[in-house]
């Protein structure tokens, strides 16, 4: 912190080897003390305090609701959804990850069995933004999918600011 600004460093505090979970076990002891102080996870942020009075500083503050990011995520292809069969033989909806100028946070996923009129999935699904590298696709299980039934999937990508992509749709038969 300085007189006229605050600099914020983005630090990945999960930089120790104990944070790796593979094969059902942690790779090392998860107890502190940690060997690492973290790693930089991107460029830092500077919050500037412009003005000589509290009112001027508040009026000049740039991180306000009016100045929020308004860029919506977008799907990279015209057909980002596909029906796939999971390794266990179950039906799944595959979503090719959308892109955003900052970060896709989650997807609103609705899947309806149009044969019966029953909604089988209605959920927010995190984009796995917390994994590096982020997976290119997400597979969403379609519970109790019946062979021969037709399903309609609707998916919307949403960023951390609530900006939403146009809806992607797919109709498929199990």
Backbone torsions as a table, in degrees:
resi	resn	phi	psi	omega
1	UNK	NA	138.1	179.6
2	UNK	-125.6	173.3	-179.1
3	UNK	-60.6	-39.8	-173.7
4	UNK	-109.6	1.2	-177.0
5	UNK	-165.5	166.5	171.6
6	UNK	-126.6	125.5	176.8
7	UNK	-99.4	132.0	-178.7
8	UNK	-117.7	120.0	176.2
9	UNK	-92.4	134.5	179.1
10	UNK	-89.7	111.6	-175.2
11	UNK	-119.9	130.7	174.3
12	UNK	-84.3	103.1	-177.2
13	UNK	-76.6	-10.1	-179.6
14	UNK	-96.6	55.2	-175.4
15	UNK	-101.2	-1.5	179.8
16	UNK	-83.9	154.2	-178.8
17	UNK	-66.3	-20.0	179.8
18	UNK	-67.2	-13.1	-178.0
19	UNK	-87.8	6.6	-179.8
20	UNK	-95.7	121.6	-178.8
21	UNK	-112.0	112.9	-178.2
22	UNK	-141.5	139.6	177.3
23	UNK	62.6	26.8	178.1
24	UNK	82.6	8.2	-180.0
25	UNK	-139.5	151.2	173.3
26	UNK	-75.5	144.9	-174.2
27	UNK	-74.1	-19.3	-179.8
28	UNK	-159.0	-177.4	-179.8
29	UNK	-64.6	132.8	-178.7
30	UNK	-89.9	0.4	-177.5
31	UNK	-81.0	140.9	172.5
32	UNK	-65.9	162.8	9.5
33	UNK	-81.5	151.8	-179.4
34	UNK	-91.8	147.0	-179.4
35	UNK	-79.2	-22.9	-174.5
36	UNK	-110.0	144.9	173.5
37	UNK	-93.1	7.6	-179.8
38	UNK	103.4	174.5	177.9
39	UNK	-128.7	153.3	176.3
40	UNK	-68.7	137.1	-176.9
41	UNK	-118.6	27.2	178.0
42	UNK	141.7	175.7	179.9
43	UNK	-64.9	149.9	-179.5
44	UNK	-78.4	173.4	177.4
45	UNK	-117.1	146.7	174.7
46	UNK	-122.0	123.6	175.4
47	UNK	-103.2	110.9	-176.6
48	UNK	-93.1	143.8	177.2
49	UNK	-108.6	95.1	-177.2
50	UNK	-98.1	118.9	178.7
51	UNK	132.9	163.5	-178.6
52	UNK	-107.5	-8.6	176.2
53	UNK	-124.0	163.4	178.2
54	UNK	-58.4	-39.7	-179.8
55	UNK	-65.2	-43.3	179.3
56	UNK	-64.1	-42.4	179.7
57	UNK	-61.8	-45.3	-180.0
58	UNK	-63.5	-42.7	179.9
59	UNK	-65.7	-30.1	-178.7
60	UNK	-92.7	-2.7	-177.0
61	UNK	-66.6	128.3	-173.0
62	UNK	-93.2	-12.3	-178.8
63	UNK	-94.1	72.7	-178.3
64	UNK	-120.6	167.5	177.9
65	UNK	-58.9	-36.5	-179.0
66	UNK	-67.8	-25.2	-177.8
67	UNK	-101.4	12.8	-178.2
68	UNK	-65.1	156.5	175.2
69	UNK	-64.1	131.8	-179.8
70	UNK	-120.2	11.8	-179.4
71	UNK	-81.6	121.8	-179.2
72	UNK	-83.9	149.7	174.2
73	UNK	-62.3	161.3	175.8
74	UNK	-143.0	148.3	175.6
75	UNK	-81.1	140.7	-174.4
76	UNK	-76.0	-21.6	-179.1
77	UNK	-124.2	162.4	178.5
78	UNK	-71.6	-21.4	-179.1
79	UNK	-127.6	76.7	-176.4
80	UNK	-80.4	-7.1	-178.6
81	UNK	-112.3	143.2	174.5
82	UNK	-150.6	154.6	176.7
83	UNK	-93.5	132.6	-179.6
84	UNK	-133.1	164.0	173.9
85	UNK	-106.2	123.1	179.9
86	UNK	-69.2	162.3	-179.8
87	UNK	-55.0	-28.1	179.2
88	UNK	-85.9	4.3	178.2
89	UNK	91.5	-4.9	-179.6
90	UNK	-77.9	157.2	177.6
91	UNK	-79.6	146.3	178.1
92	UNK	-146.8	152.8	173.4
93	UNK	-100.5	124.9	178.4
94	UNK	-99.1	128.4	177.7
95	UNK	-112.8	120.5	171.1
96	UNK	-76.5	125.8	-173.4
97	UNK	-56.4	137.4	175.4
98	UNK	-78.4	171.6	177.1
99	UNK	-124.4	157.5	-177.9
100	UNK	-148.0	158.8	179.0
101	UNK	-69.9	-16.5	176.1
102	UNK	-125.8	-69.6	-177.3
103	UNK	-163.5	129.8	169.6
104	UNK	-79.4	122.5	-177.3
105	UNK	-88.2	-50.2	-177.7
106	UNK	-154.7	174.5	176.3
107	UNK	-122.3	138.6	168.9
108	UNK	-91.2	119.0	-174.5
109	UNK	-119.8	124.3	174.2
110	UNK	-128.1	126.6	177.2
111	UNK	-127.3	125.8	-178.6
112	UNK	-117.8	134.6	171.3
113	UNK	-80.3	101.4	-175.3
114	UNK	-72.1	-18.2	177.1
115	UNK	-67.7	-40.2	-178.4
116	UNK	-105.6	-13.8	-176.7
117	UNK	79.8	10.7	-176.8
118	UNK	-92.2	132.8	173.4
119	UNK	-80.8	119.4	-176.7
120	UNK	-98.7	-22.2	175.5
121	UNK	-140.6	131.1	171.9
122	UNK	-147.0	97.5	-169.1
123	UNK	-154.3	158.5	165.3
124	UNK	-95.7	131.7	-179.5
125	UNK	-121.2	120.4	178.5
126	UNK	-61.2	147.4	-176.6
127	UNK	-80.1	3.8	-174.2
128	UNK	62.5	33.2	179.4
129	UNK	-63.0	-18.2	-177.3
130	UNK	-84.1	-4.2	175.1
131	UNK	-97.6	141.7	174.5
132	UNK	-124.9	123.8	-6.6
133	UNK	-72.7	153.3	179.4
134	UNK	-69.1	135.3	178.9
135	UNK	-59.4	146.3	179.5
136	UNK	-75.4	-26.9	-178.8
137	UNK	-134.6	156.4	172.4
138	UNK	-122.7	134.8	175.8
139	UNK	-107.5	121.1	-178.6
140	UNK	-106.5	115.7	179.8
141	UNK	-61.7	142.8	173.4
142	UNK	-104.6	100.4	-173.1
143	UNK	-65.2	137.6	175.3
144	UNK	53.4	36.9	178.6
145	UNK	-64.3	133.1	-176.2
146	UNK	-100.7	130.1	178.2
147	UNK	-58.2	132.8	179.3
148	UNK	92.3	-16.7	178.6
149	UNK	-79.8	152.0	179.0
150	UNK	-103.3	139.8	-177.2
151	UNK	-125.4	147.2	173.7
152	UNK	-121.1	124.3	179.4
153	UNK	-108.8	137.3	174.9
154	UNK	-128.0	127.8	-176.3
155	UNK	-133.7	135.2	176.4
156	UNK	-127.0	128.9	175.7
157	UNK	-87.2	136.4	-177.5
158	UNK	-129.0	132.9	178.5
159	UNK	-90.8	-179.5	-175.5
160	UNK	-65.8	-17.5	179.0
161	UNK	-94.2	-2.1	-179.0
162	UNK	90.6	3.0	176.3
163	UNK	-69.8	134.2	-174.1
164	UNK	-117.9	142.2	177.7
165	UNK	-76.5	166.2	168.5
166	UNK	-62.4	151.8	-177.8
167	UNK	-71.5	133.3	173.3
168	UNK	-101.4	138.8	-178.6
169	UNK	-128.4	154.9	176.1
170	UNK	-151.4	132.3	172.1
171	UNK	-110.3	129.6	-178.5
172	UNK	-145.1	156.8	177.3
173	UNK	-111.6	134.2	-179.3
174	UNK	-74.0	NA	NA
